[in-house]
Amino acid sequence: MQFESFATFNIAIVVLAIGRWLNRKVALLREFNIPEPVTSGLLVCILLALIHAFNGTEISFNLLTRDFLLLYFFAAIGLNADIKTLLSGGWPLLILVGTTVGYMILQNLIGIGTASLLGLNPLVGLLGGSVSLLGGHGTAIAWAPRFYEVHGISNALEIGIACATFGLVLASLMGGPIARILIRGNRLQPAVAAAGVESLSPESEQEPVTYFSLLRTLFWLNVSLGLGEVLHETLRAAGSNLPLFVCCLFAAIFLTNTVPRLLPIRYLAAPRSLAIVSDIALGIFLTMSLMSLQLWTIASLAGPILAMLAAQFVASFLFALFVVFKVMGSDYEAAVICAGFGGISLGATPTAMANMAAVVQKYGAAHRAFIVVPLVSGFFVDISNAVVIQRFLNWFG
């Protein structure tokens, strides 16, 4: 039984709403910063797995709309990537970017090594590396078709989603203990004594959301997708295999950093409208992907997945303590950044921010950390991870 694209889209809206309701009602879900699509999407796929186990019925969904929403989401990241903002982090930003890229390589080597020791295809370890952990659900879902269609891993999506989901929980558990060890062990104090949750950005007036601001945002998103398609086809003709969503990301970055400098336009997409479209695209995209999982296809890999995640957790914890802390300055700000790195390495940007917010609420403000970490996890990770993943596919594919 399969639901067509239109029905799938509307079912996803209902499922996402259920996830929002559950997160408001269940404190544990909020505490671990579990995304709303993950909450309800996993419940649906578990229900479908139970139906399959009891009577053998397979319920599936047409995911054509999901794939389009993925392009919208990455194009939105690109349209929001102004060069001036990216440069505001200074040297700490560049250092953390380089350190994170180095950890991507290490994370993939650990995943591939663990998978090989367990007698699995090395690319299963890559799925349990930066594809799903540093990349998160979105990257795992985006790359899964490549692993299936080109490299023959039929349950790539399920493996990636399983690793990304459990990675979120592990990332939420990691940040606080890392900061506590570093702050107490080194007797660190914040430069600013005031405690409290940091503001992610200074207050500023932004264009209100109107029907025309939404239309303008959709127009430039569509232009980004069109230019991304041209770039994708050009690279394909040249022998490159870069995914379409990465091409759309690059196209949007190019547009947002050139058009306003050539035309009398302050910014292409209105910030609030872009945020709304981005949230909708990501929320429905993740919901549709998670609720369509066929969990019974990875039952035989439960042990190996847990083994890979255990190895990745230990590696990330030690890397934050002994590498990230040192290269970021060995001060209080560095300790808070390490808490955020725990969220980046195994989870996602919201997990990183939640980790750091919990630390500064107890110990004091860390302004630099709240500039550098979101820039790295929200932008640079997506670009550099795509390059690293493609390189590993070339080596081990």
PLY file of the C-alpha trace (Angstrom):
ply
format ascii 1.0
element vertex 397
property float x
property float y
property float z
element edge 396
property int vertex1
property int vertex2
end_header
0.00 0.00 0.00
1.47 3.35 -1.03
0.27 6.90 -0.37
0.78 9.25 -3.31
2.76 12.50 -3.12
-0.16 14.81 -2.25
-1.46 12.54 0.50
2.07 11.99 1.84
2.63 15.73 2.15
-0.57 16.27 4.12
0.02 13.27 6.33
3.46 14.69 7.11
1.88 17.96 8.25
-0.34 16.09 10.71
2.55 13.94 11.94
4.73 17.04 12.46
1.93 18.69 14.45
1.73 15.59 16.66
5.48 15.82 17.24
5.14 19.44 18.32
2.36 18.51 20.74
4.36 15.63 22.21
7.46 17.78 22.72
5.37 20.32 24.62
3.87 17.62 26.84
6.92 15.40 27.50
9.69 17.18 29.42
12.26 14.48 28.60
11.97 15.22 24.88
12.61 18.92 25.50
15.48 18.18 27.86
17.31 16.12 25.23
16.38 18.61 22.50
14.79 15.94 20.31
13.46 17.62 17.12
9.70 17.52 16.62
9.93 15.60 13.30
12.07 12.97 15.01
9.60 12.55 17.87
6.52 11.81 15.79
8.24 10.51 12.65
9.88 7.71 14.59
6.60 6.85 16.30
4.94 6.45 12.90
7.72 4.29 11.49
7.66 2.11 14.63
3.89 1.72 14.20
4.38 0.72 10.57
7.08 -1.75 11.60
4.67 -3.35 14.09
2.00 -3.62 11.38
4.54 -5.30 9.11
5.62 -7.69 11.87
2.06 -8.79 12.68
0.50 -9.19 9.22
3.25 -8.53 6.68
1.62 -5.38 5.26
4.08 -2.80 3.89
2.86 0.80 3.94
4.99 3.21 1.92
4.93 6.85 0.83
5.70 8.71 -2.39
8.60 11.01 -1.46
8.80 13.21 -4.55
7.84 16.34 -2.58
10.40 15.50 0.10
13.27 15.60 -2.38
12.20 19.05 -3.58
12.01 20.36 0.00
15.59 19.20 0.55
16.75 21.53 -2.22
14.78 24.41 -0.69
16.39 23.87 2.70
19.98 23.88 1.43
19.28 26.84 -0.84
17.94 28.72 2.21
21.21 28.03 4.06
23.09 29.49 1.10
20.92 32.61 0.82
21.59 33.31 4.49
25.37 32.98 4.12
26.57 36.56 3.80
30.36 36.75 3.58
30.56 39.62 6.12
28.70 37.54 8.70
30.89 34.51 8.05
34.03 36.59 8.53
32.82 38.10 11.83
34.07 35.08 13.77
37.72 35.91 12.99
40.57 33.52 13.74
38.64 31.40 16.30
36.14 30.65 13.53
38.86 29.56 11.11
40.57 27.46 13.77
37.34 25.67 14.70
36.49 25.10 11.03
39.89 23.49 10.44
39.61 21.41 13.61
36.11 20.25 12.68
37.21 19.25 9.18
40.06 17.26 10.72
37.57 15.54 13.00
35.33 14.71 10.02
38.17 12.69 8.56
38.86 11.00 11.90
35.16 10.26 12.42
34.91 8.57 9.03
38.06 6.54 9.63
36.65 5.34 12.96
33.33 4.38 11.36
34.97 2.60 8.44
37.44 0.85 10.73
34.69 -0.34 13.09
32.54 -1.58 10.19
35.48 -3.41 8.65
36.32 -5.12 11.96
32.70 -6.31 12.14
32.90 -7.72 8.62
30.62 -5.09 7.05
30.94 -3.00 3.91
33.28 -0.08 4.79
30.68 2.33 3.40
28.32 1.29 6.21
30.94 2.80 8.51
30.93 5.97 6.42
27.16 6.17 6.98
27.92 5.87 10.71
30.51 8.64 10.40
30.21 12.23 9.25
27.28 11.41 6.94
24.88 10.92 9.84
26.68 12.30 12.91
28.35 15.57 11.93
25.87 15.82 9.06
22.72 14.94 10.99
19.39 13.70 9.66
19.31 16.04 6.67
22.70 15.00 5.33
22.04 11.31 5.99
18.78 11.47 4.07
20.32 13.52 1.27
23.21 11.12 0.68
21.32 7.84 1.21
20.17 7.56 -2.45
23.82 7.76 -3.58
24.82 4.90 -1.27
21.90 2.82 -2.54
21.92 3.59 -6.26
25.69 3.76 -6.82
27.12 1.54 -4.09
24.32 -0.99 -3.53
23.61 -0.43 0.17
19.85 -0.97 0.08
19.19 0.06 3.70
21.45 3.14 3.63
18.62 5.50 4.63
17.64 3.42 7.65
21.25 3.07 8.82
21.89 6.79 8.44
18.71 7.81 10.23
19.30 5.35 13.08
22.83 6.69 13.65
21.70 10.32 13.39
18.83 9.80 15.84
20.86 8.05 18.53
23.66 10.55 17.88
21.34 13.38 18.92
20.74 11.74 22.29
24.44 11.05 22.83
25.32 14.62 21.83
22.85 15.99 24.37
24.44 13.87 27.09
27.99 14.87 26.18
28.13 18.68 26.32
27.47 19.27 30.02
29.99 16.72 31.35
32.72 17.99 28.99
32.27 21.59 30.16
32.11 20.53 33.81
35.38 18.60 33.58
37.19 21.44 31.84
35.81 24.31 33.94
36.31 22.67 37.32
39.53 20.89 36.44
41.16 24.10 35.18
39.35 26.50 37.57
38.08 28.60 34.70
36.03 31.75 35.06
34.02 33.65 32.44
35.36 37.00 31.30
31.86 38.40 31.84
30.49 37.53 35.25
26.82 37.79 34.35
25.13 34.43 34.05
22.24 33.52 31.85
21.33 32.09 28.50
23.13 33.83 25.65
21.26 35.60 22.91
22.15 34.10 19.56
22.20 37.46 17.83
21.70 41.11 18.75
18.21 42.46 18.53
17.56 44.15 15.22
14.62 45.29 13.26
13.75 43.00 10.38
11.28 43.21 7.57
7.90 41.85 8.69
6.52 38.76 7.01
4.07 39.70 4.26
2.74 37.87 1.24
5.19 39.80 -0.96
8.21 39.09 1.27
7.32 35.39 1.04
6.93 35.62 -2.73
10.29 37.35 -3.04
11.91 34.70 -0.89
10.37 31.89 -2.94
11.52 33.58 -6.15
15.18 33.71 -5.11
15.01 30.19 -3.75
13.71 29.05 -7.13
16.45 30.99 -8.92
18.98 29.24 -6.68
17.50 25.87 -7.58
17.60 26.70 -11.27
21.21 27.85 -11.12
22.06 24.83 -8.99
20.57 22.54 -11.63
22.72 24.21 -14.31
25.82 23.79 -12.11
24.92 20.16 -11.41
24.55 19.31 -15.09
27.77 21.17 -15.95
29.72 19.26 -13.31
28.15 15.97 -14.38
29.25 16.60 -17.97
32.74 17.23 -16.62
32.71 13.91 -14.76
31.88 15.18 -11.26
29.28 13.46 -9.08
28.46 16.30 -6.65
24.87 15.96 -5.35
22.24 18.40 -6.57
21.53 19.79 -3.08
25.19 20.84 -2.71
25.06 22.56 -6.11
21.95 24.47 -4.99
23.77 25.48 -1.80
26.71 26.86 -3.78
24.39 28.63 -6.22
22.53 30.37 -3.38
25.80 31.46 -1.76
26.92 32.94 -5.07
23.66 34.81 -5.58
23.38 36.28 -2.09
26.96 37.59 -2.22
26.85 39.04 -5.75
23.37 40.29 -6.67
23.02 42.79 -3.75
26.38 44.26 -4.75
25.32 44.68 -8.37
21.74 45.83 -7.85
20.14 48.23 -5.31
18.89 45.33 -3.14
19.78 45.08 0.55
19.24 41.32 0.66
17.60 38.83 -1.67
15.38 36.93 0.74
13.67 38.64 3.70
15.27 37.08 6.82
12.04 36.22 8.62
10.36 34.89 5.50
13.45 32.85 4.67
13.48 31.40 8.19
9.82 30.39 7.88
10.29 28.72 4.50
13.47 27.00 5.73
11.75 25.70 8.87
8.80 24.40 6.88
11.04 22.71 4.32
13.24 21.05 6.94
10.35 20.08 9.23
8.26 18.42 6.51
11.36 16.96 4.86
12.49 15.23 8.06
8.97 14.14 8.97
8.35 12.52 5.58
11.73 10.81 5.69
11.38 9.44 9.20
7.80 8.24 8.93
8.70 6.34 5.73
11.54 4.34 7.32
11.36 0.57 7.05
12.95 -0.39 10.36
12.73 -4.12 9.72
15.45 -3.79 7.09
18.13 -2.88 9.70
17.22 -5.36 12.45
20.28 -7.47 11.58
22.56 -4.40 11.93
21.45 -3.29 15.41
24.61 -4.63 17.06
27.07 -3.09 14.59
25.28 0.28 14.74
25.53 0.37 18.53
29.22 -0.61 18.32
29.94 2.21 15.85
28.09 4.77 17.99
29.95 3.70 21.14
33.29 4.16 19.37
32.21 7.53 17.98
31.02 8.76 21.38
34.34 7.96 23.07
36.33 9.51 20.20
34.26 12.71 20.20
34.46 13.10 23.98
38.24 12.69 24.03
38.75 14.90 20.97
36.84 17.75 22.60
38.76 17.42 25.86
42.27 17.11 24.50
42.20 18.78 21.07
39.38 21.31 20.73
39.99 22.80 24.18
43.69 23.32 23.45
43.39 24.82 19.97
40.57 27.17 21.02
42.65 28.78 23.75
42.25 26.63 26.90
40.06 29.27 28.55
36.45 29.46 29.69
35.22 30.32 26.18
37.06 27.25 24.88
35.32 25.07 27.47
31.91 26.32 26.34
32.90 25.79 22.71
33.81 22.19 23.63
30.29 21.69 24.97
28.99 22.97 21.63
31.42 20.75 19.75
29.87 17.76 21.49
26.58 18.79 19.91
28.13 19.34 16.49
30.12 16.12 16.37
27.26 13.75 17.13
24.12 15.84 16.81
23.10 19.10 15.17
23.19 22.88 15.58
20.19 22.98 18.01
21.91 20.37 20.19
25.13 22.37 20.21
23.28 25.55 21.20
21.32 23.75 23.91
24.55 22.32 25.35
26.20 25.74 25.49
23.09 27.45 26.86
22.99 25.00 29.76
26.66 25.70 30.54
26.45 29.52 30.46
23.27 29.48 32.49
25.23 27.88 35.31
28.70 29.37 34.96
28.41 32.66 33.05
28.36 34.26 29.61
30.54 33.19 26.66
29.94 35.61 23.81
32.58 34.32 21.38
31.31 30.76 21.63
27.82 31.84 20.57
29.21 33.49 17.44
31.70 30.84 16.35
29.83 27.57 16.97
26.60 28.41 15.09
28.59 29.65 12.08
30.64 26.45 11.97
27.77 24.02 12.53
25.16 25.91 10.53
27.20 26.63 7.42
30.79 25.41 7.13
30.00 21.84 8.21
27.55 21.34 5.33
30.02 22.47 2.67
33.16 20.78 3.98
31.30 17.59 4.89
30.03 17.22 1.33
33.60 17.41 0.03
34.92 14.95 2.64
32.10 12.45 2.05
32.64 12.52 -1.70
36.39 11.93 -1.22
35.77 8.91 1.01
33.27 7.52 -1.50
35.94 7.82 -4.18
38.43 5.98 -1.95
36.23 3.19 -0.62
33.35 3.03 -3.13
0 1
1 2
2 3
3 4
4 5
5 6
6 7
7 8
8 9
9 10
10 11
11 12
12 13
13 14
14 15
15 16
16 17
17 18
18 19
19 20
20 21
21 22
22 23
23 24
24 25
25 26
26 27
27 28
28 29
29 30
30 31
31 32
32 33
33 34
34 35
35 36
36 37
37 38
38 39
39 40
40 41
41 42
42 43
43 44
44 45
45 46
46 47
47 48
48 49
49 50
50 51
51 52
52 53
53 54
54 55
55 56
56 57
57 58
58 59
59 60
60 61
61 62
62 63
63 64
64 65
65 66
66 67
67 68
68 69
69 70
70 71
71 72
72 73
73 74
74 75
75 76
76 77
77 78
78 79
79 80
80 81
81 82
82 83
83 84
84 85
85 86
86 87
87 88
88 89
89 90
90 91
91 92
92 93
93 94
94 95
95 96
96 97
97 98
98 99
99 100
100 101
101 102
102 103
103 104
104 105
105 106
106 107
107 108
108 109
109 110
110 111
111 112
112 113
113 114
114 115
115 116
116 117
117 118
118 119
119 120
120 121
121 122
122 123
123 124
124 125
125 126
126 127
127 128
128 129
129 130
130 131
131 132
132 133
133 134
134 135
135 136
136 137
137 138
138 139
139 140
140 141
141 142
142 143
143 144
144 145
145 146
146 147
147 148
148 149
149 150
150 151
151 152
152 153
153 154
154 155
155 156
156 157
157 158
158 159
159 160
160 161
161 162
162 163
163 164
164 165
165 166
166 167
167 168
168 169
169 170
170 171
171 172
172 173
173 174
174 175
175 176
176 177
177 178
178 179
179 180
180 181
181 182
182 183
183 184
184 185
185 186
186 187
187 188
188 189
189 190
190 191
191 192
192 193
193 194
194 195
195 196
196 197
197 198
198 199
199 200
200 201
201 202
202 203
203 204
204 205
205 206
206 207
207 208
208 209
209 210
210 211
211 212
212 213
213 214
214 215
215 216
216 217
217 218
218 219
219 220
220 221
221 222
222 223
223 224
224 225
225 226
226 227
227 228
228 229
229 230
230 231
231 232
232 233
233 234
234 235
235 236
236 237
237 238
238 239
239 240
240 241
241 242
242 243
243 244
244 245
245 246
246 247
247 248
248 249
249 250
250 251
251 252
252 253
253 254
254 255
255 256
256 257
257 258
258 259
259 260
260 261
261 262
262 263
263 264
264 265
265 266
266 267
267 268
268 269
269 270
270 271
271 272
272 273
273 274
274 275
275 276
276 277
277 278
278 279
279 280
280 281
281 282
282 283
283 284
284 285
285 286
286 287
287 288
288 289
289 290
290 291
291 292
292 293
293 294
294 295
295 296
296 297
297 298
298 299
299 300
300 301
301 302
302 303
303 304
304 305
305 306
306 307
307 308
308 309
309 310
310 311
311 312
312 313
313 314
314 315
315 316
316 317
317 318
318 319
319 320
320 321
321 322
322 323
323 324
324 325
325 326
326 327
327 328
328 329
329 330
330 331
331 332
332 333
333 334
334 335
335 336
336 337
337 338
338 339
339 340
340 341
341 342
342 343
343 344
344 345
345 346
346 347
347 348
348 349
349 350
350 351
351 352
352 353
353 354
354 355
355 356
356 357
357 358
358 359
359 360
360 361
361 362
362 363
363 364
364 365
365 366
366 367
367 368
368 369
369 370
370 371
371 372
372 373
373 374
374 375
375 376
376 377
377 378
378 379
379 380
380 381
381 382
382 383
383 384
384 385
385 386
386 387
387 388
388 389
389 390
390 391
391 392
392 393
393 394
394 395
395 396
